[in-house]
Amino acid sequence: MTLDARNGGAVERTGNSLSSDLRSVLTGTSRMFELFTSTFAVMKDRIGARRKVVDSQLNESEALAQNPSDSSSLSVLGAGSFARANSLLERSPPAPASKGKKSNPATRSSINHIGARIGAKARSAVVSIGTNQSSEQLVPSFNDGTFSSSQSTASGKGDDGYEVSGNGTTFDEPVAKLESKLTDVRMSEEEHLAVSLNGVKGWNVRANPAIMRSVNPIRRITDTLVLNKENGKNLISLAVGDPALFGPHMKVPDVANSAVIDVVRDGRYNGYTLSSGLLEARRAVAEYLSDGLDHRFDVDDVIMTSGCSQAIQHCLDVLRFDGCNFLIPRPGFPVYETLCSYYGVECRHYDLLQDRSWEVDLVQVSKLADNNTAAIIICNPGNPCGTVFEYDHLSQIAATAENLRVPIIADEVYSSLVFGQNPFISMARFSTKAPVLTVGGVSKNWLAPGWRLGWLAVSDPRGILVHARVREAFTKLAQITPGACTLMQAALPALLRSTPATFFENVLDSLRSGAQLCYKRVEKIAGLDCPWRPQGSMFMMVRIDPAAFLEMRNDVDFSAALLKEESVLVLPGSAFGRSNWIRIVFGLSMVQLGEAWDRIEGFCKRHALSE
């Protein structure tokens, strides 16, 4: 007897059923071995012919290393191929499931090692396999010239009836398809993939493939940034939503600094605390989130986390199950997709409608969802679009989730940063329709991302998550996962209860002014367009028309050239799932924003296509 991973109910498996699953796995792994035996024969003939190409590429790389000023010139080297090939080679092929049935995750995990051992022989013969699908969206790393991929999701069946998911390609593609992909493999990928699969020679050491296939495009760009110093211009970053970098007009409130100093001097908060977080901190969060709701959060509804990103990670980790999918926004915060990739689950993108103030396409949501949909993620106020959803739209989102019988993960980390005509309304207000997991923190509202203090709050008036043991799972996860710093948690009650209204008023005045400046400057530049004035957060999406500029094929070209020539850093929209857009941060001072837009305007005029 095993436990069903989704609802915790006991599901009895007969000996005949188990034997059937085992036969399916053995059949699949046998097919995998035959596939790679055939593929290896093809590779042996092809690799020799490609050595000359590889040598040429290495020579180009050496030339680039000798001329660092050209390091921001971008070339497609297929990093996305390596990421998915790595994922591909570390998985055993799925056995075809009986129609209308789900294989028990507990049973599958008990027999996966059989397929893994058989597959190891095939994997040892493989140097690398890469893909170059046209559906990839490429994101630049300004240091090494490579790209990471933001895969568009698709699911269905391959030519031989085996599943092909949005996370990559299964082992069961026909050999002909694999052959066609070998020509795009780069030598660096061969070397790295061989090490990842087989370890360093003589050492049983290898990197976790789940980590190696997961890329956070924002961090990748900013962590590997190389500035072109020859243009003599200082860097102005409109790329990262870190208020600590914006200037003296965006500082943590004095009451917060005093609270931290007080708890340090107190001396009582230097040790461990409860797994779910300090009781005083959780109570303060429950009070803070209950404001304006018909029902109140309880202290046991709250779990403290190391920033809002960990709260999102907890939600995905607890709700995921074998074969599941999550519905995430496009354009959207890249970490959603990064975490899905890390956990090996499918993410299905629903569109935000640019012509309707970036509202959720609820018709599309209904079409994307199925019995394996674990949750829908909503970001309000929005990153990267600066949207603030109206009451009626939030109600419609909740009604859609209720019809689909899925919970909502509400990313509300920008809840206080609202300066437009729409007030912020918490998704938890509609939790009587569908369970809501609210995530937030102090990183944006209190301008302190480095404090790494966030929270997860469960709003479940109907007891749906309790019945499914999700509440219990969050507690168990907190017991095995390090939480937020105890000192920061101890300072939180004073932060939530005593921050003066003038602090938020000043922050909102700065963001409102910055948003207006950016919006007006975009209107004056041919080739750029912003369909909706931002209402909240600290971001806006700007559309670019590549046809209006010389030698600008897409948003990646535009962003790279702008950085190289003007030392203005913006993030390509491809990093957020929307090509030919760029994301702009408008939290900087008016002086910095003015200079940045002067440079952008000059850049656009210089590259404008002559009529």
Secondary structure as a PSIPRED ss2 file (coil, helix, strand):
# PSIPRED VFORMAT (PSIPRED V4.0)

   1 M C   1.000  0.000  0.000
   2 T E   0.000  0.000  1.000
   3 L E   0.000  0.000  1.000
   4 D C   1.000  0.000  0.000
   5 A C   1.000  0.000  0.000
   6 R C   1.000  0.000  0.000
   7 N C   1.000  0.000  0.000
   8 G C   1.000  0.000  0.000
   9 G C   1.000  0.000  0.000
  10 A E   0.000  0.000  1.000
  11 V E   0.000  0.000  1.000
  12 E C   1.000  0.000  0.000
  13 R C   1.000  0.000  0.000
  14 T C   1.000  0.000  0.000
  15 G H   0.000  1.000  0.000
  16 N H   0.000  1.000  0.000
  17 S H   0.000  1.000  0.000
  18 L H   0.000  1.000  0.000
  19 S H   0.000  1.000  0.000
  20 S H   0.000  1.000  0.000
  21 D H   0.000  1.000  0.000
  22 L H   0.000  1.000  0.000
  23 R H   0.000  1.000  0.000
  24 S H   0.000  1.000  0.000
  25 V H   0.000  1.000  0.000
  26 L H   0.000  1.000  0.000
  27 T H   0.000  1.000  0.000
  28 G H   0.000  1.000  0.000
  29 T H   0.000  1.000  0.000
  30 S H   0.000  1.000  0.000
  31 R H   0.000  1.000  0.000
  32 M H   0.000  1.000  0.000
  33 F H   0.000  1.000  0.000
  34 E H   0.000  1.000  0.000
  35 L H   0.000  1.000  0.000
  36 F H   0.000  1.000  0.000
  37 T H   0.000  1.000  0.000
  38 S H   0.000  1.000  0.000
  39 T H   0.000  1.000  0.000
  40 F H   0.000  1.000  0.000
  41 A H   0.000  1.000  0.000
  42 V H   0.000  1.000  0.000
  43 M H   0.000  1.000  0.000
  44 K H   0.000  1.000  0.000
  45 D H   0.000  1.000  0.000
  46 R H   0.000  1.000  0.000
  47 I H   0.000  1.000  0.000
  48 G H   0.000  1.000  0.000
  49 A H   0.000  1.000  0.000
  50 R H   0.000  1.000  0.000
  51 R H   0.000  1.000  0.000
  52 K H   0.000  1.000  0.000
  53 V H   0.000  1.000  0.000
  54 V H   0.000  1.000  0.000
  55 D H   0.000  1.000  0.000
  56 S H   0.000  1.000  0.000
  57 Q H   0.000  1.000  0.000
  58 L H   0.000  1.000  0.000
  59 N H   0.000  1.000  0.000
  60 E H   0.000  1.000  0.000
  61 S H   0.000  1.000  0.000
  62 E H   0.000  1.000  0.000
  63 A H   0.000  1.000  0.000
  64 L H   0.000  1.000  0.000
  65 A H   0.000  1.000  0.000
  66 Q H   0.000  1.000  0.000
  67 N C   1.000  0.000  0.000
  68 P H   0.000  1.000  0.000
  69 S H   0.000  1.000  0.000
  70 D H   0.000  1.000  0.000
  71 S C   1.000  0.000  0.000
  72 S C   1.000  0.000  0.000
  73 S C   1.000  0.000  0.000
  74 L C   1.000  0.000  0.000
  75 S C   1.000  0.000  0.000
  76 V C   1.000  0.000  0.000
  77 L C   1.000  0.000  0.000
  78 G C   1.000  0.000  0.000
  79 A H   0.000  1.000  0.000
  80 G H   0.000  1.000  0.000
  81 S H   0.000  1.000  0.000
  82 F H   0.000  1.000  0.000
  83 A H   0.000  1.000  0.000
  84 R H   0.000  1.000  0.000
  85 A H   0.000  1.000  0.000
  86 N H   0.000  1.000  0.000
  87 S H   0.000  1.000  0.000
  88 L H   0.000  1.000  0.000
  89 L H   0.000  1.000  0.000
  90 E C   1.000  0.000  0.000
  91 R C   1.000  0.000  0.000
  92 S C   1.000  0.000  0.000
  93 P C   1.000  0.000  0.000
  94 P C   1.000  0.000  0.000
  95 A C   1.000  0.000  0.000
  96 P C   1.000  0.000  0.000
  97 A C   1.000  0.000  0.000
  98 S C   1.000  0.000  0.000
  99 K C   1.000  0.000  0.000
 100 G C   1.000  0.000  0.000
 101 K C   1.000  0.000  0.000
 102 K C   1.000  0.000  0.000
 103 S C   1.000  0.000  0.000
 104 N C   1.000  0.000  0.000
 105 P H   0.000  1.000  0.000
 106 A H   0.000  1.000  0.000
 107 T H   0.000  1.000  0.000
 108 R H   0.000  1.000  0.000
 109 S H   0.000  1.000  0.000
 110 S H   0.000  1.000  0.000
 111 I H   0.000  1.000  0.000
 112 N H   0.000  1.000  0.000
 113 H H   0.000  1.000  0.000
 114 I H   0.000  1.000  0.000
 115 G H   0.000  1.000  0.000
 116 A H   0.000  1.000  0.000
 117 R H   0.000  1.000  0.000
 118 I H   0.000  1.000  0.000
 119 G H   0.000  1.000  0.000
 120 A H   0.000  1.000  0.000
 121 K H   0.000  1.000  0.000
 122 A H   0.000  1.000  0.000
 123 R H   0.000  1.000  0.000
 124 S H   0.000  1.000  0.000
 125 A C   1.000  0.000  0.000
 126 V C   1.000  0.000  0.000
 127 V C   1.000  0.000  0.000
 128 S C   1.000  0.000  0.000
 129 I C   1.000  0.000  0.000
 130 G C   1.000  0.000  0.000
 131 T C   1.000  0.000  0.000
 132 N C   1.000  0.000  0.000
 133 Q C   1.000  0.000  0.000
 134 S C   1.000  0.000  0.000
 135 S C   1.000  0.000  0.000
 136 E E   0.000  0.000  1.000
 137 Q E   0.000  0.000  1.000
 138 L E   0.000  0.000  1.000
 139 V E   0.000  0.000  1.000
 140 P E   0.000  0.000  1.000
 141 S C   1.000  0.000  0.000
 142 F C   1.000  0.000  0.000
 143 N C   1.000  0.000  0.000
 144 D C   1.000  0.000  0.000
 145 G C   1.000  0.000  0.000
 146 T C   1.000  0.000  0.000
 147 F E   0.000  0.000  1.000
 148 S E   0.000  0.000  1.000
 149 S E   0.000  0.000  1.000
 150 S E   0.000  0.000  1.000
 151 Q E   0.000  0.000  1.000
 152 S C   1.000  0.000  0.000
 153 T C   1.000  0.000  0.000
 154 A C   1.000  0.000  0.000
 155 S C   1.000  0.000  0.000
 156 G E   0.000  0.000  1.000
 157 K E   0.000  0.000  1.000
 158 G C   1.000  0.000  0.000
 159 D C   1.000  0.000  0.000
 160 D C   1.000  0.000  0.000
 161 G C   1.000  0.000  0.000
 162 Y C   1.000  0.000  0.000
 163 E E   0.000  0.000  1.000
 164 V E   0.000  0.000  1.000
 165 S C   1.000  0.000  0.000
 166 G C   1.000  0.000  0.000
 167 N C   1.000  0.000  0.000
 168 G C   1.000  0.000  0.000
 169 T C   1.000  0.000  0.000
 170 T C   1.000  0.000  0.000
 171 F C   1.000  0.000  0.000
 172 D C   1.000  0.000  0.000
 173 E C   1.000  0.000  0.000
 174 P C   1.000  0.000  0.000
 175 V H   0.000  1.000  0.000
 176 A H   0.000  1.000  0.000
 177 K H   0.000  1.000  0.000
 178 L H   0.000  1.000  0.000
 179 E H   0.000  1.000  0.000
 180 S H   0.000  1.000  0.000
 181 K H   0.000  1.000  0.000
 182 L H   0.000  1.000  0.000
 183 T C   1.000  0.000  0.000
 184 D C   1.000  0.000  0.000
 185 V C   1.000  0.000  0.000
 186 R C   1.000  0.000  0.000
 187 M H   0.000  1.000  0.000
 188 S H   0.000  1.000  0.000
 189 E H   0.000  1.000  0.000
 190 E H   0.000  1.000  0.000
 191 E H   0.000  1.000  0.000
 192 H H   0.000  1.000  0.000
 193 L H   0.000  1.000  0.000
 194 A H   0.000  1.000  0.000
 195 V H   0.000  1.000  0.000
 196 S H   0.000  1.000  0.000
 197 L H   0.000  1.000  0.000
 198 N H   0.000  1.000  0.000
 199 G C   1.000  0.000  0.000
 200 V C   1.000  0.000  0.000
 201 K C   1.000  0.000  0.000
 202 G C   1.000  0.000  0.000
 203 W C   1.000  0.000  0.000
 204 N C   1.000  0.000  0.000
 205 V C   1.000  0.000  0.000
 206 R C   1.000  0.000  0.000
 207 A C   1.000  0.000  0.000
 208 N C   1.000  0.000  0.000
 209 P H   0.000  1.000  0.000
 210 A H   0.000  1.000  0.000
 211 I H   0.000  1.000  0.000
 212 M H   0.000  1.000  0.000
 213 R C   1.000  0.000  0.000
 214 S C   1.000  0.000  0.000
 215 V C   1.000  0.000  0.000
 216 N C   1.000  0.000  0.000
 217 P H   0.000  1.000  0.000
 218 I H   0.000  1.000  0.000
 219 R H   0.000  1.000  0.000
 220 R H   0.000  1.000  0.000
 221 I H   0.000  1.000  0.000
 222 T H   0.000  1.000  0.000
 223 D H   0.000  1.000  0.000
 224 T C   1.000  0.000  0.000
 225 L C   1.000  0.000  0.000
 226 V C   1.000  0.000  0.000
 227 L C   1.000  0.000  0.000
 228 N C   1.000  0.000  0.000
 229 K H   0.000  1.000  0.000
 230 E H   0.000  1.000  0.000
 231 N H   0.000  1.000  0.000
 232 G C   1.000  0.000  0.000
 233 K C   1.000  0.000  0.000
 234 N C   1.000  0.000  0.000
 235 L C   1.000  0.000  0.000
 236 I E   0.000  0.000  1.000
 237 S E   0.000  0.000  1.000
 238 L C   1.000  0.000  0.000
 239 A C   1.000  0.000  0.000
 240 V C   1.000  0.000  0.000
 241 G C   1.000  0.000  0.000
 242 D C   1.000  0.000  0.000
 243 P H   0.000  1.000  0.000
 244 A H   0.000  1.000  0.000
 245 L H   0.000  1.000  0.000
 246 F C   1.000  0.000  0.000
 247 G C   1.000  0.000  0.000
 248 P C   1.000  0.000  0.000
 249 H C   1.000  0.000  0.000
 250 M C   1.000  0.000  0.000
 251 K C   1.000  0.000  0.000
 252 V C   1.000  0.000  0.000
 253 P C   1.000  0.000  0.000
 254 D H   0.000  1.000  0.000
 255 V H   0.000  1.000  0.000
 256 A H   0.000  1.000  0.000
 257 N H   0.000  1.000  0.000
 258 S H   0.000  1.000  0.000
 259 A H   0.000  1.000  0.000
 260 V H   0.000  1.000  0.000
 261 I H   0.000  1.000  0.000
 262 D H   0.000  1.000  0.000
 263 V H   0.000  1.000  0.000
 264 V H   0.000  1.000  0.000
 265 R H   0.000  1.000  0.000
 266 D H   0.000  1.000  0.000
 267 G C   1.000  0.000  0.000
 268 R C   1.000  0.000  0.000
 269 Y C   1.000  0.000  0.000
 270 N C   1.000  0.000  0.000
 271 G C   1.000  0.000  0.000
 272 Y C   1.000  0.000  0.000
 273 T C   1.000  0.000  0.000
 274 L C   1.000  0.000  0.000
 275 S C   1.000  0.000  0.000
 276 S C   1.000  0.000  0.000
 277 G C   1.000  0.000  0.000
 278 L C   1.000  0.000  0.000
 279 L H   0.000  1.000  0.000
 280 E H   0.000  1.000  0.000
 281 A H   0.000  1.000  0.000
 282 R H   0.000  1.000  0.000
 283 R H   0.000  1.000  0.000
 284 A H   0.000  1.000  0.000
 285 V H   0.000  1.000  0.000
 286 A H   0.000  1.000  0.000
 287 E H   0.000  1.000  0.000
 288 Y H   0.000  1.000  0.000
 289 L H   0.000  1.000  0.000
 290 S H   0.000  1.000  0.000
 291 D C   1.000  0.000  0.000
 292 G C   1.000  0.000  0.000
 293 L C   1.000  0.000  0.000
 294 D C   1.000  0.000  0.000
 295 H C   1.000  0.000  0.000
 296 R C   1.000  0.000  0.000
 297 F C   1.000  0.000  0.000
 298 D C   1.000  0.000  0.000
 299 V H   0.000  1.000  0.000
 300 D H   0.000  1.000  0.000
 301 D H   0.000  1.000  0.000
 302 V E   0.000  0.000  1.000
 303 I E   0.000  0.000  1.000
 304 M E   0.000  0.000  1.000
 305 T E   0.000  0.000  1.000
 306 S C   1.000  0.000  0.000
 307 G H   0.000  1.000  0.000
 308 C H   0.000  1.000  0.000
 309 S H   0.000  1.000  0.000
 310 Q H   0.000  1.000  0.000
 311 A H   0.000  1.000  0.000
 312 I H   0.000  1.000  0.000
 313 Q H   0.000  1.000  0.000
 314 H H   0.000  1.000  0.000
 315 C H   0.000  1.000  0.000
 316 L H   0.000  1.000  0.000
 317 D H   0.000  1.000  0.000
 318 V H   0.000  1.000  0.000
 319 L H   0.000  1.000  0.000
 320 R C   1.000  0.000  0.000
 321 F C   1.000  0.000  0.000
 322 D C   1.000  0.000  0.000
 323 G C   1.000  0.000  0.000
 324 C C   1.000  0.000  0.000
 325 N E   0.000  0.000  1.000
 326 F E   0.000  0.000  1.000
 327 L E   0.000  0.000  1.000
 328 I E   0.000  0.000  1.000
 329 P E   0.000  0.000  1.000
 330 R E   0.000  0.000  1.000
 331 P C   1.000  0.000  0.000
 332 G C   1.000  0.000  0.000
 333 F C   1.000  0.000  0.000
 334 P H   0.000  1.000  0.000
 335 V H   0.000  1.000  0.000
 336 Y H   0.000  1.000  0.000
 337 E H   0.000  1.000  0.000
 338 T H   0.000  1.000  0.000
 339 L H   0.000  1.000  0.000
 340 C H   0.000  1.000  0.000
 341 S H   0.000  1.000  0.000
 342 Y H   0.000  1.000  0.000
 343 Y H   0.000  1.000  0.000
 344 G C   1.000  0.000  0.000
 345 V C   1.000  0.000  0.000
 346 E E   0.000  0.000  1.000
 347 C E   0.000  0.000  1.000
 348 R E   0.000  0.000  1.000
 349 H E   0.000  0.000  1.000
 350 Y E   0.000  0.000  1.000
 351 D E   0.000  0.000  1.000
 352 L E   0.000  0.000  1.000
 353 L E   0.000  0.000  1.000
 354 Q H   0.000  1.000  0.000
 355 D H   0.000  1.000  0.000
 356 R H   0.000  1.000  0.000
 357 S C   1.000  0.000  0.000
 358 W C   1.000  0.000  0.000
 359 E E   0.000  0.000  1.000
 360 V E   0.000  0.000  1.000
 361 D C   1.000  0.000  0.000
 362 L H   0.000  1.000  0.000
 363 V H   0.000  1.000  0.000
 364 Q H   0.000  1.000  0.000
 365 V H   0.000  1.000  0.000
 366 S H   0.000  1.000  0.000
 367 K H   0.000  1.000  0.000
 368 L H   0.000  1.000  0.000
 369 A C   1.000  0.000  0.000
 370 D C   1.000  0.000  0.000
 371 N C   1.000  0.000  0.000
 372 N C   1.000  0.000  0.000
 373 T E   0.000  0.000  1.000
 374 A E   0.000  0.000  1.000
 375 A E   0.000  0.000  1.000
 376 I E   0.000  0.000  1.000
 377 I E   0.000  0.000  1.000
 378 I E   0.000  0.000  1.000
 379 C E   0.000  0.000  1.000
 380 N C   1.000  0.000  0.000
 381 P C   1.000  0.000  0.000
 382 G C   1.000  0.000  0.000
 383 N C   1.000  0.000  0.000
 384 P C   1.000  0.000  0.000
 385 C C   1.000  0.000  0.000
 386 G C   1.000  0.000  0.000
 387 T C   1.000  0.000  0.000
 388 V C   1.000  0.000  0.000
 389 F C   1.000  0.000  0.000
 390 E C   1.000  0.000  0.000
 391 Y H   0.000  1.000  0.000
 392 D H   0.000  1.000  0.000
 393 H H   0.000  1.000  0.000
 394 L H   0.000  1.000  0.000
 395 S H   0.000  1.000  0.000
 396 Q H   0.000  1.000  0.000
 397 I H   0.000  1.000  0.000
 398 A H   0.000  1.000  0.000
 399 A H   0.000  1.000  0.000
 400 T H   0.000  1.000  0.000
 401 A H   0.000  1.000  0.000
 402 E H   0.000  1.000  0.000
 403 N H   0.000  1.000  0.000
 404 L H   0.000  1.000  0.000
 405 R C   1.000  0.000  0.000
 406 V C   1.000  0.000  0.000
 407 P C   1.000  0.000  0.000
 408 I E   0.000  0.000  1.000
 409 I E   0.000  0.000  1.000
 410 A E   0.000  0.000  1.000
 411 D E   0.000  0.000  1.000
 412 E C   1.000  0.000  0.000
 413 V C   1.000  0.000  0.000
 414 Y C   1.000  0.000  0.000
 415 S C   1.000  0.000  0.000
 416 S C   1.000  0.000  0.000
 417 L C   1.000  0.000  0.000
 418 V E   0.000  0.000  1.000
 419 F C   1.000  0.000  0.000
 420 G C   1.000  0.000  0.000
 421 Q C   1.000  0.000  0.000
 422 N C   1.000  0.000  0.000
 423 P C   1.000  0.000  0.000
 424 F C   1.000  0.000  0.000
 425 I C   1.000  0.000  0.000
 426 S C   1.000  0.000  0.000
 427 M H   0.000  1.000  0.000
 428 A H   0.000  1.000  0.000
 429 R H   0.000  1.000  0.000
 430 F H   0.000  1.000  0.000
 431 S C   1.000  0.000  0.000
 432 T C   1.000  0.000  0.000
 433 K C   1.000  0.000  0.000
 434 A C   1.000  0.000  0.000
 435 P C   1.000  0.000  0.000
 436 V E   0.000  0.000  1.000
 437 L E   0.000  0.000  1.000
 438 T E   0.000  0.000  1.000
 439 V E   0.000  0.000  1.000
 440 G E   0.000  0.000  1.000
 441 G E   0.000  0.000  1.000
 442 V C   1.000  0.000  0.000
 443 S C   1.000  0.000  0.000
 444 K C   1.000  0.000  0.000
 445 N C   1.000  0.000  0.000
 446 W C   1.000  0.000  0.000
 447 L C   1.000  0.000  0.000
 448 A C   1.000  0.000  0.000
 449 P H   0.000  1.000  0.000
 450 G H   0.000  1.000  0.000
 451 W H   0.000  1.000  0.000
 452 R C   1.000  0.000  0.000
 453 L C   1.000  0.000  0.000
 454 G E   0.000  0.000  1.000
 455 W E   0.000  0.000  1.000
 456 L E   0.000  0.000  1.000
 457 A E   0.000  0.000  1.000
 458 V E   0.000  0.000  1.000
 459 S E   0.000  0.000  1.000
 460 D C   1.000  0.000  0.000
 461 P C   1.000  0.000  0.000
 462 R C   1.000  0.000  0.000
 463 G C   1.000  0.000  0.000
 464 I H   0.000  1.000  0.000
 465 L H   0.000  1.000  0.000
 466 V H   0.000  1.000  0.000
 467 H H   0.000  1.000  0.000
 468 A C   1.000  0.000  0.000
 469 R C   1.000  0.000  0.000
 470 V H   0.000  1.000  0.000
 471 R H   0.000  1.000  0.000
 472 E H   0.000  1.000  0.000
 473 A H   0.000  1.000  0.000
 474 F H   0.000  1.000  0.000
 475 T H   0.000  1.000  0.000
 476 K H   0.000  1.000  0.000
 477 L H   0.000  1.000  0.000
 478 A H   0.000  1.000  0.000
 479 Q H   0.000  1.000  0.000
 480 I H   0.000  1.000  0.000
 481 T C   1.000  0.000  0.000
 482 P C   1.000  0.000  0.000
 483 G C   1.000  0.000  0.000
 484 A C   1.000  0.000  0.000
 485 C C   1.000  0.000  0.000
 486 T H   0.000  1.000  0.000
 487 L H   0.000  1.000  0.000
 488 M H   0.000  1.000  0.000
 489 Q H   0.000  1.000  0.000
 490 A H   0.000  1.000  0.000
 491 A H   0.000  1.000  0.000
 492 L H   0.000  1.000  0.000
 493 P H   0.000  1.000  0.000
 494 A H   0.000  1.000  0.000
 495 L H   0.000  1.000  0.000
 496 L H   0.000  1.000  0.000
 497 R H   0.000  1.000  0.000
 498 S H   0.000  1.000  0.000
 499 T C   1.000  0.000  0.000
 500 P C   1.000  0.000  0.000
 501 A H   0.000  1.000  0.000
 502 T H   0.000  1.000  0.000
 503 F H   0.000  1.000  0.000
 504 F H   0.000  1.000  0.000
 505 E H   0.000  1.000  0.000
 506 N H   0.000  1.000  0.000
 507 V H   0.000  1.000  0.000
 508 L H   0.000  1.000  0.000
 509 D H   0.000  1.000  0.000
 510 S H   0.000  1.000  0.000
 511 L H   0.000  1.000  0.000
 512 R H   0.000  1.000  0.000
 513 S H   0.000  1.000  0.000
 514 G H   0.000  1.000  0.000
 515 A H   0.000  1.000  0.000
 516 Q H   0.000  1.000  0.000
 517 L H   0.000  1.000  0.000
 518 C H   0.000  1.000  0.000
 519 Y H   0.000  1.000  0.000
 520 K H   0.000  1.000  0.000
 521 R H   0.000  1.000  0.000
 522 V H   0.000  1.000  0.000
 523 E H   0.000  1.000  0.000
 524 K C   1.000  0.000  0.000
 525 I C   1.000  0.000  0.000
 526 A C   1.000  0.000  0.000
 527 G C   1.000  0.000  0.000
 528 L E   0.000  0.000  1.000
 529 D E   0.000  0.000  1.000
 530 C C   1.000  0.000  0.000
 531 P C   1.000  0.000  0.000
 532 W C   1.000  0.000  0.000
 533 R C   1.000  0.000  0.000
 534 P C   1.000  0.000  0.000
 535 Q C   1.000  0.000  0.000
 536 G E   0.000  0.000  1.000
 537 S C   1.000  0.000  0.000
 538 M C   1.000  0.000  0.000
 539 F E   0.000  0.000  1.000
 540 M E   0.000  0.000  1.000
 541 M E   0.000  0.000  1.000
 542 V E   0.000  0.000  1.000
 543 R E   0.000  0.000  1.000
 544 I E   0.000  0.000  1.000
 545 D C   1.000  0.000  0.000
 546 P H   0.000  1.000  0.000
 547 A H   0.000  1.000  0.000
 548 A H   0.000  1.000  0.000
 549 F E   0.000  0.000  1.000
 550 L C   1.000  0.000  0.000
 551 E C   1.000  0.000  0.000
 552 M C   1.000  0.000  0.000
 553 R C   1.000  0.000  0.000
 554 N C   1.000  0.000  0.000
 555 D H   0.000  1.000  0.000
 556 V H   0.000  1.000  0.000
 557 D H   0.000  1.000  0.000
 558 F H   0.000  1.000  0.000
 559 S H   0.000  1.000  0.000
 560 A H   0.000  1.000  0.000
 561 A H   0.000  1.000  0.000
 562 L H   0.000  1.000  0.000
 563 L H   0.000  1.000  0.000
 564 K H   0.000  1.000  0.000
 565 E H   0.000  1.000  0.000
 566 E H   0.000  1.000  0.000
 567 S C   1.000  0.000  0.000
 568 V E   0.000  0.000  1.000
 569 L E   0.000  0.000  1.000
 570 V C   1.000  0.000  0.000
 571 L E   0.000  0.000  1.000
 572 P E   0.000  0.000  1.000
 573 G H   0.000  1.000  0.000
 574 S H   0.000  1.000  0.000
 575 A H   0.000  1.000  0.000
 576 F H   0.000  1.000  0.000
 577 G C   1.000  0.000  0.000
 578 R C   1.000  0.000  0.000
 579 S C   1.000  0.000  0.000
 580 N C   1.000  0.000  0.000
 581 W E   0.000  0.000  1.000
 582 I E   0.000  0.000  1.000
 583 R E   0.000  0.000  1.000
 584 I E   0.000  0.000  1.000
 585 V E   0.000  0.000  1.000
 586 F C   1.000  0.000  0.000
 587 G C   1.000  0.000  0.000
 588 L C   1.000  0.000  0.000
 589 S C   1.000  0.000  0.000
 590 M H   0.000  1.000  0.000
 591 V H   0.000  1.000  0.000
 592 Q H   0.000  1.000  0.000
 593 L H   0.000  1.000  0.000
 594 G H   0.000  1.000  0.000
 595 E H   0.000  1.000  0.000
 596 A H   0.000  1.000  0.000
 597 W H   0.000  1.000  0.000
 598 D H   0.000  1.000  0.000
 599 R H   0.000  1.000  0.000
 600 I H   0.000  1.000  0.000
 601 E H   0.000  1.000  0.000
 602 G H   0.000  1.000  0.000
 603 F H   0.000  1.000  0.000
 604 C H   0.000  1.000  0.000
 605 K H   0.000  1.000  0.000
 606 R H   0.000  1.000  0.000
 607 H C   1.000  0.000  0.000
 608 A E   0.000  0.000  1.000
 609 L C   1.000  0.000  0.000
 610 S C   1.000  0.000  0.000
 611 E C   1.000  0.000  0.000
